[in-house]
Structure formats: structure tokens, C-alpha cells
Amino acid sequence: MYEVFDSHRSRYASVGIVSSMPGELIDSIWVIIDLDLKGVIPLSNLIAFDLINNNGTVTMHFSQEDSNVEMAIDLPFPYSYDLPKEVYAYDDGSRQTILLPSETN
């Protein structure tokens, strides 16, 4: 069995993510997973982040199915209404990908 979101495995962002989010927000998702979530709560292989406007800056709100644990992390990056409202991080056991909900099928 593998450990989900092991930082030593390959990590990617989908085309939809790269075209709709700045790199620092993409990197922030991996940092949040590694420093704020991993080892603190059990993670499933699919986790969600809502991008919220917090007085002009981004707040990322973490959640996952079958868990009532949620967490909001304030970031110093400007919010834009062009950002996706929700993104997923998915770990298939060999690589990890950040993707839009529309890219999961």
C-alpha cells in the first residue's frame, strides 16, 4: 500500500489548472498538503480546495468526502474572479495531479 500525497512522487498540474491559476497558487496547494494536512489528518486520494475571495486575497478551503474535517488557509495572493472556484488534488499511487472538477472524468 502506498502513502497518499507522498512528496517524493511526481507532481503535476493539468492544462486547465495551468491556464487558469498562477504558479504561486499551484505551488501553495502542494505546500498546504505537505505542511498543513499531511500527517495531521488522514487524507483520501482525492481532496478538494475551494478558492475564496477574502477581502481581495485568496483563501483556500480544504475538504474531502467522508470527513467532517475542514481547514481554511489564508494566502497573500490577490484574488481574481477568473480563478476556478474549486480545484482537486488527486493521487493515483504513482503521481499526483491538481486538476479542475471538469477534468476528473
C-alpha positions in Angstrom: 0.0 0.0 0.0 1.2 3.5 -0.8 1.1 6.6 1.3 -1.2 9.2 -0.3 0.4 12.5 -1.3 4.0 11.5 -0.6 6.1 14.5 -1.5 8.7 12.2 -3.1 6.5 11.2 -6.0 5.9 13.1 -9.2 3.6 16.1 -9.1 1.7 17.7 -11.9 -0.9 20.3 -12.7 -3.4 19.8 -15.5 -3.6 22.0 -18.6 -6.8 23.5 -17.2 -5.1 24.4 -13.9 -2.0 25.8 -15.6 -4.1 28.0 -17.8 -6.4 29.3 -15.0 -4.2 29.7 -12.0 -0.9 31.5 -11.4 2.1 29.2 -10.5 2.3 30.5 -6.9 -1.2 29.3 -6.2 -0.5 25.9 -7.7 2.7 25.7 -5.6 0.7 26.8 -2.5 -1.6 23.7 -2.8 1.4 21.4 -2.6 2.8 23.4 0.4 -0.6 23.2 2.2 -0.8 19.4 1.6 2.8 18.9 2.8 2.9 21.3 5.8 -0.7 21.7 7.0 -2.5 18.4 6.1 -0.1 15.5 5.7 0.4 13.8 9.0 -2.2 15.9 10.7 -5.3 14.3 9.3 -5.9 11.1 7.3 -6.1 12.0 3.6 -8.0 10.3 0.9 -6.6 10.1 -2.7 -8.9 12.9 -3.8 -9.1 16.2 -1.9 -10.8 19.5 -2.7 -9.9 23.1 -2.4 -12.3 26.0 -2.8 -10.8 29.3 -3.7 -12.5 32.0 -1.8 -12.3 35.8 -2.0 -11.1 37.0 1.4 -11.2 40.9 1.1 -9.2 40.8 -2.1 -6.8 37.9 -1.3 -7.2 34.1 -1.7 -8.3 31.8 1.0 -8.0 28.1 0.2 -10.7 26.0 1.9 -9.7 22.3 2.2 -12.3 19.4 2.4 -12.7 15.8 1.4 -15.5 13.3 1.1 -16.4 11.2 4.1 -14.7 13.6 6.5 -16.0 16.5 8.6 -12.5 18.0 8.9 -12.2 21.2 7.0 -9.5 23.9 7.0 -9.1 27.4 5.5 -5.7 28.8 4.8 -5.3 32.5 4.0 -2.8 33.3 1.3 -1.1 36.6 0.4 -2.0 36.4 -3.3 -4.6 38.6 -4.9 -8.0 37.1 -5.6 -9.4 37.2 -9.2 -12.9 36.2 -10.3 -11.1 34.5 -13.2 -9.8 31.8 -10.8 -11.6 28.5 -10.6 -14.0 28.2 -7.7 -12.8 24.7 -6.9 -9.8 22.5 -7.7 -8.9 18.9 -6.8 -5.7 17.2 -5.9 -5.6 13.6 -6.9 -3.1 10.9 -6.1 -3.3 7.7 -8.2 -0.5 5.9 -6.4 2.3 6.9 -8.8 1.7 10.5 -9.5 -0.2 13.4 -8.1 -2.2 16.0 -10.1 -4.0 19.2 -9.4 -7.0 19.4 -11.7 -10.3 21.1 -12.3 -13.5 19.3 -11.4 -14.4 19.2 -15.1 -11.1 17.2 -15.8 -11.9 14.3 -13.5 -13.9 12.2 -16.0 
